[in-house]
Amino acid sequence: MSKRISGIFISLFLCASIFAQEDPIVASGGYSKIYKGKEASFEKAVSSHVAEWHGPEQWPTFAARVMSGSRTGQYFMGTSNHYWKDYADRKSIKSHNDEWKKIVDRHVEEQGGMAFFEKRLDASYNDRSAPMWEAVYYYTKPGKRGTMLEILRKGADASRRVRFKGSTGVYSQISGGDQDGILMVISRMDSMADMAIPSPTIKERWVKVYGEKAFNQAVKDWYGSFTKSESEILKVIPEMTTPSN
């Protein structure tokens, strides 16, 4: 997405939502494919850039390496925990922009464009910062994203009732790329060991709270609500990420 189009989108969305937004639920980010052999140079350059321009009291940013899936080896870089107003209020700094452009020109073979997301707090569960996560993008059928969100809300409630120790963030993609109806579900991980089947399982949690009949119907509704899904595992690169306060 070009800066001009991105700016227009943010301005229009801001006008519609600024008075209604109570929580910093907005995030944005995009994928970058780096020229082969330039990954170490890219990481070093971005780390230096983040140290200078994206400290704890500056515009926060994060970076992660894609470890699996069709984008393996690419980088996902973005920012989170914002109000829409934050984007409108952010001041453009020429020296920052010039430095970033040099980094991109020297290292980036292909960029996927910036996408914007809104976190669905009522469908998320015990979400937190973590060194890794599994992201699943669901391409929902027309009018079916709401169905999936309702299932996720009930799932989050079931997890709370049984005091499940997992951590999940749910996001609706608002703008950027092939975003029509995309729902992103993130499962936080401390290590690859967290890829093991959780205990209790999703089925066990649902059946305990709602019963097996309700679980079977939810499974049927879930798989009938999207056309395809894409999953990937990402690992945070601390040096390319704003330190936590």
Secondary structure by P-SEA (a helix, b strand, c coil): ccaaaaaaaaaaaaaacccccccccccccbbbbccccaaaaaaaaaaaaaacccccccccbbbbbbcccccccbbbbbcccccaaaaaabbbbaaaaaaaaaaaaacccccccbbbbbbccccccccccccbbbbbbbbcccccaaaaaaaaaaaaaaaaaacccbbbbbbbbcccccccbbbbbbbbbccccccccccccaaaaaaacccaaaaaaaaaaaaacccccccbbbbbccccccccc
